[in-house]
């Protein structure tokens, strides 16, 4: 599988990562088959968060690793923290927070909990999950320093942050932030739209994210794309959805040309962008992992990339 350079490290990571949010619903044996399918597809990166399945996803991951033919060195392992769960509203894979908390103690406790549940000694990367309005950068920096000094975390990043929020964290931290994990897909293209519609007075010209796409490119920060096959936030997939007939016809045409699935083309569309974007798959189905990951090795032409963009309902000014 195509590999990417992660941030400013010398890591070569797979262009597709496996997110384990839904792993809480699997048995250890089924989860082991999921991990083995990911590894067989060339995936060497795991993404988690302490809130996934209210912690159960990470517990199942640990059991799955034990039941599989894999070992710790087969994957870069990443998790996220900073959201305090609201147990009254959370169930299964649907988890809601009662607040965000970037205090030093909460971040230290979050990592300890992650390591215990995943049965590992360290995380390759730890991300701040969503911006905490009450964030004190010095507290974050103190937590990062202790986590790195004790060997519990190698590198750090953020998730769903705009450029000024990244800068605020970076101003206090000695560690260079490697990652910003952001929602991005064919049907969630705001980061691209506003760049194309610069100086145009229409809805697509509105910059909701502070120019985060170009910022990450300038700073050498790897973007990780979550929900790569979704429209809206959690409304569903656009693949084979009759609401998106034109898009699916275009995806099928390219899938036939390149001998991959429509999911594979949706993957290749993200990877084709020159911003060093890693795609995070959320599926737990081995066949779906394989056919989606295969798209990472398809290089769409520039016209094909734009044709998919148009088929999704976008235009050029």
DRENDO-1510 file (C-alpha; in Angstrom, 1 decimal, always signed):
<recs>
REC; n; res; u; v; w
REC; 1; UNK; +0.0; +0.0; +0.0 .
REC; 2; UNK; +1.0; +3.6; -0.6 .
REC; 3; UNK; +2.8; +5.1; +2.4 .
REC; 4; UNK; +2.9; +8.6; +3.7 .
REC; 5; UNK; +5.5; +10.5; +5.8 .
REC; 6; UNK; +3.9; +11.2; +9.2 .
REC; 7; UNK; +4.3; +14.9; +10.1 .
REC; 8; UNK; +8.0; +15.7; +10.7 .
REC; 9; UNK; +9.0; +12.2; +11.7 .
REC; 10; UNK; +10.7; +9.5; +9.6 .
REC; 11; UNK; +7.7; +7.2; +10.0 .
REC; 12; UNK; +6.3; +5.7; +6.8 .
REC; 13; UNK; +2.7; +5.0; +7.6 .
REC; 14; UNK; +0.0; +3.4; +5.5 .
REC; 15; UNK; -2.2; +5.9; +3.5 .
REC; 16; UNK; -5.1; +4.1; +5.1 .
REC; 17; UNK; -5.6; +3.6; +8.9 .
REC; 18; UNK; -8.1; +1.5; +10.8 .
REC; 19; UNK; -10.3; +3.3; +13.2 .
REC; 20; UNK; -11.7; +1.0; +16.0 .
REC; 21; UNK; -14.7; +3.0; +17.2 .
REC; 22; UNK; -17.1; +0.2; +16.3 .
REC; 23; UNK; -14.9; -2.6; +17.6 .
REC; 24; UNK; -16.8; -2.6; +20.9 .
REC; 25; UNK; -19.6; -4.6; +19.2 .
REC; 26; UNK; -17.3; -7.5; +18.1 .
REC; 27; UNK; -16.1; -10.7; +19.8 .
REC; 28; UNK; -12.4; -11.1; +20.3 .
REC; 29; UNK; -12.2; -13.6; +17.5 .
REC; 30; UNK; -14.1; -11.4; +15.0 .
REC; 31; UNK; -12.0; -8.4; +16.0 .
REC; 32; UNK; -8.9; -10.4; +15.5 .
REC; 33; UNK; -10.0; -11.2; +11.9 .
REC; 34; UNK; -10.6; -7.5; +11.4 .
REC; 35; UNK; -7.1; -6.6; +12.5 .
REC; 36; UNK; -5.6; -9.4; +10.4 .
REC; 37; UNK; -7.6; -8.2; +7.4 .
REC; 38; UNK; -6.3; -4.7; +7.9 .
REC; 39; UNK; -2.7; -5.9; +8.2 .
REC; 40; UNK; -3.0; -8.1; +5.1 .
REC; 41; UNK; -4.3; -5.0; +3.2 .
REC; 42; UNK; -1.1; -3.1; +4.2 .
REC; 43; UNK; -2.5; -1.1; +7.0 .
REC; 44; UNK; +0.0; -0.4; +9.7 .
REC; 45; UNK; -1.8; +2.3; +11.7 .
REC; 46; UNK; -4.6; +2.0; +14.3 .
REC; 47; UNK; -6.7; +5.0; +15.5 .
REC; 48; UNK; -8.8; +4.9; +18.7 .
REC; 49; UNK; -10.1; +7.2; +21.4 .
REC; 50; UNK; -10.7; +6.7; +25.1 .
REC; 51; UNK; -14.5; +7.3; +24.6 .
REC; 52; UNK; -15.1; +4.7; +21.9 .
REC; 53; UNK; -17.6; +2.2; +23.2 .
REC; 54; UNK; -17.1; +4.0; +26.6 .
REC; 55; UNK; -13.7; +2.2; +26.6 .
REC; 56; UNK; -14.8; -1.2; +25.5 .
REC; 57; UNK; -13.4; -0.8; +22.0 .
REC; 58; UNK; -9.9; -0.6; +23.4 .
REC; 59; UNK; -10.6; -3.6; +25.6 .
REC; 60; UNK; -11.8; -5.6; +22.6 .
REC; 61; UNK; -8.7; -4.5; +20.7 .
REC; 62; UNK; -6.4; -5.9; +23.4 .
REC; 63; UNK; -8.3; -9.2; +23.4 .
REC; 64; UNK; -8.2; -9.3; +19.6 .
REC; 65; UNK; -4.4; -8.7; +19.4 .
REC; 66; UNK; -4.0; -11.6; +21.8 .
REC; 67; UNK; -6.2; -13.9; +19.7 .
REC; 68; UNK; -4.6; -12.9; +16.4 .
REC; 69; UNK; -1.3; -13.7; +14.8 .
REC; 70; UNK; -0.2; -10.1; +15.2 .
REC; 71; UNK; +2.1; -8.3; +17.6 .
REC; 72; UNK; +2.5; -4.7; +18.9 .
REC; 73; UNK; +5.2; -3.9; +16.4 .
REC; 74; UNK; +2.9; -4.5; +13.4 .
REC; 75; UNK; +1.1; -1.2; +14.1 .
REC; 76; UNK; +1.5; +2.4; +15.0 .
REC; 77; UNK; -1.1; +2.8; +17.7 .
REC; 78; UNK; -2.9; +6.1; +18.3 .
REC; 79; UNK; -5.6; +7.2; +20.6 .
REC; 80; UNK; -7.4; +10.4; +21.6 .
REC; 81; UNK; -8.5; +11.9; +24.9 .
REC; 82; UNK; -10.0; +15.0; +26.4 .
REC; 83; UNK; -13.8; +14.3; +26.3 .
REC; 84; UNK; -15.6; +13.4; +29.5 .
REC; 85; UNK; -18.3; +10.9; +28.7 .
REC; 86; UNK; -22.0; +11.6; +29.6 .
REC; 87; UNK; -23.1; +8.0; +30.6 .
REC; 88; UNK; -26.8; +8.9; +30.6 .
REC; 89; UNK; -26.8; +9.7; +26.8 .
REC; 90; UNK; -24.1; +7.2; +25.6 .
REC; 91; UNK; -24.8; +3.8; +24.3 .
REC; 92; UNK; -22.8; +1.4; +22.2 .
REC; 93; UNK; -20.8; +3.2; +19.5 .
REC; 94; UNK; -22.8; +6.4; +20.1 .
REC; 95; UNK; -21.0; +8.4; +22.7 .
REC; 96; UNK; -21.7; +11.9; +24.0 .
REC; 97; UNK; -19.6; +14.2; +26.2 .
REC; 98; UNK; -20.6; +16.2; +29.2 .
REC; 99; UNK; -17.6; +18.4; +28.8 .
REC; 100; UNK; -14.1; +18.6; +27.3 .
REC; 101; UNK; -11.2; +18.6; +29.7 .
REC; 102; UNK; -7.6; +19.4; +28.8 .
REC; 103; UNK; -6.3; +19.7; +32.4 .
REC; 104; UNK; -3.0; +18.0; +33.1 .
REC; 105; UNK; -4.5; +15.4; +35.4 .
REC; 106; UNK; -7.3; +14.4; +33.1 .
REC; 107; UNK; -4.9; +13.9; +30.2 .
REC; 108; UNK; -2.5; +11.9; +32.3 .
REC; 109; UNK; -5.4; +9.7; +33.6 .
REC; 110; UNK; -6.8; +9.4; +30.1 .
REC; 111; UNK; -3.5; +7.9; +28.7 .
REC; 112; UNK; -3.1; +5.6; +31.7 .
REC; 113; UNK; -6.6; +4.3; +31.0 .
REC; 114; UNK; -5.9; +3.8; +27.3 .
REC; 115; UNK; -2.7; +1.9; +27.9 .
REC; 116; UNK; -4.4; -0.3; +30.5 .
REC; 117; UNK; -7.4; -1.1; +28.2 .
REC; 118; UNK; -5.3; -1.7; +25.1 .
REC; 119; UNK; -2.7; -3.7; +27.1 .
REC; 120; UNK; +0.3; -1.8; +25.7 .
REC; 121; UNK; +3.2; +0.1; +27.2 .
REC; 122; UNK; +3.1; +3.2; +25.0 .
REC; 123; UNK; +1.1; +5.1; +22.4 .
REC; 124; UNK; +2.9; +6.2; +19.2 .
REC; 125; UNK; +0.6; +9.2; +19.1 .
REC; 126; UNK; -1.9; +10.8; +21.4 .
REC; 127; UNK; -4.3; +13.4; +20.1 .
REC; 128; UNK; -6.4; +16.1; +21.9 .
REC; 129; UNK; -9.9; +15.0; +20.7 .
REC; 130; UNK; -11.9; +18.2; +20.3 .
REC; 131; UNK; -11.0; +21.8; +21.3 .
REC; 132; UNK; -11.6; +22.5; +25.0 .
REC; 133; UNK; -13.0; +26.1; +25.4 .
REC; 134; UNK; -11.3; +26.2; +28.8 .
REC; 135; UNK; -8.0; +24.9; +27.6 .
REC; 136; UNK; -4.9; +26.3; +29.3 .
REC; 137; UNK; -1.9; +25.6; +27.1 .
REC; 138; UNK; +0.6; +25.3; +29.9 .
REC; 139; UNK; -1.5; +22.5; +31.4 .
REC; 140; UNK; -1.4; +20.6; +28.1 .
REC; 141; UNK; +2.3; +21.2; +27.8 .
REC; 142; UNK; +2.9; +19.9; +31.3 .
REC; 143; UNK; +0.9; +16.7; +30.5 .
REC; 144; UNK; +2.7; +16.2; +27.2 .
REC; 145; UNK; +6.1; +16.6; +28.9 .
REC; 146; UNK; +5.3; +14.0; +31.5 .
REC; 147; UNK; +3.8; +11.6; +29.1 .
REC; 148; UNK; +6.8; +11.8; +26.8 .
REC; 149; UNK; +9.4; +11.7; +29.7 .
REC; 150; UNK; +7.8; +8.6; +31.2 .
REC; 151; UNK; +7.7; +6.9; +27.7 .
REC; 152; UNK; +4.0; +6.6; +27.6 .
REC; 153; UNK; +3.5; +8.6; +24.4 .
REC; 154; UNK; +6.0; +9.2; +21.6 .
REC; 155; UNK; +4.3; +12.0; +19.7 .
REC; 156; UNK; +1.3; +14.3; +19.9 .
REC; 157; UNK; -1.4; +15.9; +17.7 .
REC; 158; UNK; -4.9; +17.3; +17.7 .
REC; 159; UNK; -8.3; +16.5; +16.2 .
REC; 160; UNK; -10.9; +18.9; +14.8 .
REC; 161; UNK; -8.7; +22.0; +15.5 .
REC; 162; UNK; -8.5; +25.2; +13.4 .
REC; 163; UNK; -5.1; +26.8; +12.7 .
REC; 164; UNK; -5.2; +29.3; +15.6 .
REC; 165; UNK; -6.1; +26.5; +18.1 .
REC; 166; UNK; -3.2; +24.5; +16.8 .
REC; 167; UNK; -0.9; +27.5; +17.2 .
REC; 168; UNK; -2.2; +28.1; +20.8 .
REC; 169; UNK; -1.3; +24.5; +21.8 .
REC; 170; UNK; +2.0; +24.7; +19.9 .
REC; 171; UNK; +2.9; +28.0; +21.6 .
REC; 172; UNK; +3.3; +26.2; +24.9 .
REC; 173; UNK; +4.5; +22.7; +23.9 .
REC; 174; UNK; +8.0; +21.8; +23.0 .
REC; 175; UNK; +6.8; +18.8; +21.1 .
REC; 176; UNK; +5.9; +19.5; +17.4 .
REC; 177; UNK; +2.3; +18.6; +16.7 .
REC; 178; UNK; +2.2; +15.9; +14.0 .
REC; 179; UNK; -1.5; +15.5; +13.2 .
REC; 180; UNK; -4.8; +17.2; +12.8 .
REC; 181; UNK; -7.7; +14.7; +12.4 .
REC; 182; UNK; -10.5; +16.3; +10.5 .
REC; 183; UNK; -13.7; +15.2; +8.8 .
REC; 184; UNK; -13.1; +15.0; +5.0 .
REC; 185; UNK; -14.7; +13.1; +2.2 .
REC; 186; UNK; -16.2; +13.6; -1.3 .
REC; 187; UNK; -19.4; +14.8; +0.5 .
REC; 188; UNK; -17.6; +16.9; +3.1 .
REC; 189; UNK; -15.4; +19.2; +1.1 .
REC; 190; UNK; -15.6; +22.6; +2.9 .
REC; 191; UNK; -11.8; +22.8; +3.3 .
REC; 192; UNK; -11.4; +22.5; -0.5 .
REC; 193; UNK; -14.5; +24.6; -1.5 .
REC; 194; UNK; -13.5; +27.8; +0.3 .
REC; 195; UNK; -10.1; +27.7; -1.4 .
REC; 196; UNK; -11.7; +27.3; -4.9 .
REC; 197; UNK; -14.3; +30.0; -4.2 .
REC; 198; UNK; -11.9; +32.7; -2.9 .
REC; 199; UNK; -13.1; +36.2; -3.6 .
REC; 200; UNK; -16.6; +34.9; -4.6 .
REC; 201; UNK; -19.7; +36.0; -2.7 .
REC; 202; UNK; -21.4; +32.6; -2.4 .
REC; 203; UNK; -21.9; +30.0; +0.3 .
REC; 204; UNK; -18.9; +27.9; -0.8 .
REC; 205; UNK; -16.6; +30.8; -0.2 .
REC; 206; UNK; -17.3; +30.8; +3.5 .
REC; 207; UNK; -14.2; +29.6; +5.5 .
REC; 208; UNK; -15.5; +27.6; +8.4 .
REC; 209; UNK; -12.1; +26.2; +9.3 .
REC; 210; UNK; -9.6; +29.0; +9.2 .
REC; 211; UNK; -7.8; +27.7; +6.1 .
REC; 212; UNK; -6.8; +24.5; +7.9 .
REC; 213; UNK; -6.0; +22.6; +4.7 .
REC; 214; UNK; -3.4; +25.0; +3.5 .
REC; 215; UNK; -2.2; +25.6; +7.1 .
REC; 216; UNK; -1.4; +21.9; +7.6 .
REC; 217; UNK; +0.4; +21.8; +4.3 .
REC; 218; UNK; +2.6; +24.8; +5.2 .
REC; 219; UNK; +3.4; +23.4; +8.7 .
REC; 220; UNK; +4.0; +19.8; +7.5 .
REC; 221; UNK; +1.1; +18.5; +9.6 .
REC; 222; UNK; -0.6; +15.2; +8.5 .
REC; 223; UNK; -4.3; +15.4; +8.1 .
REC; 224; UNK; -6.2; +12.3; +9.0 .
REC; 225; UNK; -9.6; +12.1; +7.3 .
REC; 226; UNK; -12.4; +10.6; +9.4 .
REC; 227; UNK; -15.8; +9.5; +8.0 .
REC; 228; UNK; -14.4; +9.1; +4.5 .
REC; 229; UNK; -17.6; +7.6; +3.1 .
REC; 230; UNK; -20.1; +9.7; +5.1 .
REC; 231; UNK; -22.3; +12.7; +4.3 .
REC; 232; UNK; -23.4; +15.1; +7.0 .
REC; 233; UNK; -21.9; +14.3; +10.3 .
REC; 234; UNK; -23.4; +10.9; +11.2 .
REC; 235; UNK; -26.3; +10.8; +8.6 .
REC; 236; UNK; -25.1; +7.8; +6.7 .
REC; 237; UNK; -22.9; +6.8; +3.7 .
REC; 238; UNK; -23.1; +8.2; +0.2 .
REC; 239; UNK; -22.0; +5.0; -1.3 .
REC; 240; UNK; -24.9; +3.2; -3.1 .
REC; 241; UNK; -27.2; +5.9; -1.6 .
REC; 242; UNK; -30.0; +6.8; -4.1 .
REC; 243; UNK; -29.8; +10.4; -2.9 .
REC; 244; UNK; -26.4; +10.6; -4.7 .
REC; 245; UNK; -27.2; +9.0; -8.0 .
REC; 246; UNK; -24.9; +11.1; -10.2 .
REC; 247; UNK; -22.0; +10.6; -7.7 .
REC; 248; UNK; -22.4; +6.9; -7.6 .
REC; 249; UNK; -22.5; +6.6; -11.3 .
REC; 250; UNK; -19.2; +8.5; -11.5 .
REC; 251; UNK; -17.7; +6.3; -8.8 .
REC; 252; UNK; -18.8; +3.2; -10.6 .
REC; 253; UNK; -17.3; +4.3; -13.9 .
REC; 254; UNK; -14.0; +4.8; -12.2 .
REC; 255; UNK; -14.3; +1.7; -10.2 .
REC; 256; UNK; -14.8; -0.3; -13.4 .
REC; 257; UNK; -11.8; +1.4; -15.0 .
REC; 258; UNK; -9.4; +0.7; -12.1 .
REC; 259; UNK; -10.9; -2.6; -11.0 .
REC; 260; UNK; -11.6; -1.6; -7.4 .
REC; 261; UNK; -14.9; -0.8; -5.5 .
REC; 262; UNK; -16.7; +2.5; -5.2 .
REC; 263; UNK; -15.3; +2.7; -1.7 .
REC; 264; UNK; -11.9; +2.2; -3.2 .
REC; 265; UNK; -12.4; +5.2; -5.5 .
REC; 266; UNK; -13.7; +7.3; -2.6 .
REC; 267; UNK; -10.5; +6.4; -0.8 .
REC; 268; UNK; -8.3; +7.2; -3.8 .
REC; 269; UNK; -10.1; +10.6; -4.2 .
REC; 270; UNK; -8.9; +11.6; -0.7 .
REC; 271; UNK; -5.4; +10.2; -1.1 .
REC; 272; UNK; -5.0; +12.0; -4.5 .
REC; 273; UNK; -5.0; +15.4; -2.8 .
REC; 274; UNK; -1.4; +16.6; -2.3 .
REC; 275; UNK; -2.0; +17.5; +1.4 .
REC; 276; UNK; -0.5; +14.2; +2.7 .
REC; 277; UNK; -4.0; +13.0; +3.9 .
REC; 278; UNK; -4.3; +9.6; +5.7 .
REC; 279; UNK; -7.8; +8.0; +5.4 .
REC; 280; UNK; -9.3; +6.4; +8.5 .
REC; 281; UNK; -11.6; +3.5; +7.8 .
REC; 282; UNK; -14.2; +2.8; +10.4 .
REC; 283; UNK; -15.5; -0.5; +9.0 .
REC; 284; UNK; -15.0; -3.7; +11.0 .
REC; 285; UNK; -15.9; -6.0; +8.0 .
REC; 286; UNK; -12.7; -7.7; +6.6 .
REC; 287; UNK; -13.9; -7.6; +3.0 .
REC; 288; UNK; -14.9; -3.9; +3.2 .
REC; 289; UNK; -11.5; -3.1; +4.7 .
REC; 290; UNK; -9.8; -4.9; +1.8 .
REC; 291; UNK; -11.8; -3.3; -1.0 .
REC; 292; UNK; -11.7; +0.2; +0.5 .
REC; 293; UNK; -7.9; +0.1; +1.2 .
REC; 294; UNK; -7.2; -1.1; -2.3 .
REC; 295; UNK; -8.1; +2.4; -3.5 .
REC; 296; UNK; -5.0; +3.9; -1.9 .
REC; 297; UNK; -2.9; +2.5; -4.8 .
REC; 298; UNK; -5.1; +4.0; -7.5 .
REC; 299; UNK; -3.9; +7.4; -8.7 .
REC; 300; UNK; -6.7; +9.3; -10.3 .
REC; 301; UNK; -5.9; +11.8; -13.0 .
REC; 302; UNK; -6.6; +15.4; -12.2 .
REC; 303; UNK; -9.6; +15.5; -14.4 .
REC; 304; UNK; -11.0; +12.3; -12.8 .
REC; 305; UNK; -10.5; +13.9; -9.4 .
REC; 306; UNK; -12.4; +17.0; -10.5 .
REC; 307; UNK; -15.1; +14.9; -12.2 .
REC; 308; UNK; -15.8; +13.2; -8.9 .
REC; 309; UNK; -15.9; +16.6; -7.2 .
REC; 310; UNK; -18.5; +17.8; -9.8 .
REC; 311; UNK; -20.6; +14.7; -9.5 .
REC; 312; UNK; -20.9; +15.4; -5.7 .
REC; 313; UNK; -22.7; +18.7; -6.6 .
REC; 314; UNK; -19.7; +21.1; -6.6 .
REC; 315; UNK; -18.7; +23.6; -9.2 .
REC; 316; UNK; -16.0; +25.9; -10.3 .
REC; 317; UNK; -16.5; +29.7; -10.3 .
</recs>
